[in-house]
Amino acid sequence: MKNKVMDYTVRVFAQKLLGLLCYALGAGWVMSWGAWVYFGVGFGLTALSITIVYRVNPVTLAERGKVLTDSPVWDKWLLGVFWVLYFFVIHLVAGLEAKNAPDPAVLFWIGILLIIASAAIATAALAVNTYLESTARIQSERDQIVITKGVYGVVRHPTYAAVLVSCVGIALVFPTPFVALTAAIIATLTVFRTYLEDNLLKKNLDGYIEYSRRIKYRLIPFLW
């Protein structure tokens, strides 16, 4: 299992590094202090999150490293598009628009706080849900059950909620038109994927319908 965790960890940090390189490429290899803060916080939060989850629920990290799964075709397509947009494209766009971006101000720090909050939500979900793979599927080979504790007692898809929070955060850290547009597209894909995955779980996971009746909100408390 340690090898699987290590493989997953290396891939996650590689994604972060490639995101940094995408920004630097777009910005002509000129990095503002705000960009260094953003990427530094991102790397730090990733290291902290993986350390916490490894201590309390290492199986989750090992399972998230799976590449080939029996997830539905729609999930593979949505996940692929999301992955490219969320980790690479949005940072390339931020770099390309860096020259026209305003100097970091209050909104920048609000964005950083939202990114920290996003990481906290995702970590809390990973810590309690052993079945939280990267893809959407029913894990019958692992006797999957419905997870109801922790953040799953607030919304049914906390990791997707974390993505929405981070999208707002990134749009505030890099407050330019096309970053905001890219963040909106990522958020829309996330909402659509949440809807499809929720229906998948209702149809195929024992106890999920009862859970959805008790926890009414998929992503945003009191809204949806």
Protein Blocks (a to p, Z undefined) as FASTA:
>chain_A
ZZmmmmmmmmmmmmmmmmmmmmmmmnoopacfklmmmmmmmmmmmmmmmmmmmmmommlm
mmmmpmbdcbdfklmmmmmmmmmmmmmmmmmmmmmmmmmpccddfklmmmmmmmmmmmmm
mmmmmmmmmklcfbdcddfknopacdfehjllmbmblmlmmmmmmmmmmmmmmccfklmm
mmmmmmmmmmmmmmmmmmmmmmmmghklmmmmmmmbfklghiZZ
